[in-house]
Amino acid sequence: MVPISWYLALSITFFIIGIVGVVIRRNVIVVFLSVELILNAVNINLIAFSYYLSSITGQIFTIFIITVAAAEAALGLALVIVVYHNKGTINVDEISLMRW
């Protein structure tokens, strides 16, 4: 049996990589992928603690998070396509939707 500390270490690694990706990168696609990585880190934690505590609650929350992440990815990519079509770039620094 794998100890829970390994799952937590994997989750922390994914979470840190996701945070670094959101803070450092300027490409919108990479920022979305980093947010997905953060959500997967949370899912790993929920599943690990769900198994450790012999409860199904964490698994139910994980299914909801996966559903929300799929909707976020579809909506986010649709917005990226619209912004690229209108502005010609997907660089976060160059996109300002409040200015015309």
N, C-alpha and C positions, 0 to 999 in steps of 0.2 A: 504494500500500500504506500502510495506517495504521500509524504507529510504535507500538511496544509501550508507550511512555510514556503514550499516550492511554488505552489500556486500563487501565493501572495507576492513572491519575488518576481514571478513572470508577469503578474498584473501590474506591479510597480514599474517594471521595465517598460511595458507597453504604454502605461500612463505617462511616464517621463518622455518617451519618444514622441508621443502624441502632443504633449504640451510644448516640447521643443519645436515640433513641426508647425504648430499654430503660431508660435511667437516669432520664429526665425523666417519661415518661408513667406513669400509674397505672391505665390501663384494660388489662385482660388481653388483649383483642383487639389493641390497638395494640402491646403488647409482643410478641405472637406475630408480627405483621406485621413488626416490627423485627428479630426473629430471622431471619425469612425473608429480609429484605433483607441481613442479614449473610451468610447462606449464599449468596445470589446474588453478593455481592461476592467471596467465595471462588471461586465457579464461574467468574466472569469472569477471575480470576487464573489458575486452572488451565487454562482454554481458551487464554488468551493465551500462557502459557508453553509449553503443549503445541504450539501452532502455531509459536512461535518456535524451539523445540528440535526440531521435526519428530518428535515422539513422540506416541503415542496414549494414553499412560498418564494424562495429565491429563484427557482426554476420558472415559476409563473411570471415574476417580474422580468426575468431574462427574455421570455417570449415577447412581452410587451415592449421591451427595449429594442429587440431585433425588429419588431414591426415599425416602431417609430423611426429607427435608423434607416429602414428601407424607404419609408415615406420621405424622410429628410434627404436621402440621397437622390431620389427621383425629382423632388421639388428643387433641390439645390442645383442639380445638373441642368434642369430646365431654365432656371434663373441665370446660370452661367452662359448658356447658349444665347439667351435674350440679350444679356449685357455684352457679350462678345459681338453679337450682330449689330448692336447700337453703338458701342464705343470702340470696337476693334481691338480690345485688349482684355485680358483676364488678370492683369497684375493688380493686386490689392491697392498698392500705392497710387495707381493712376486712375482708379475708379472712384468717382465721387458722384453719387446719384442725387445729392442735394443741390448740386450746381448744374446749370445747363450750359 
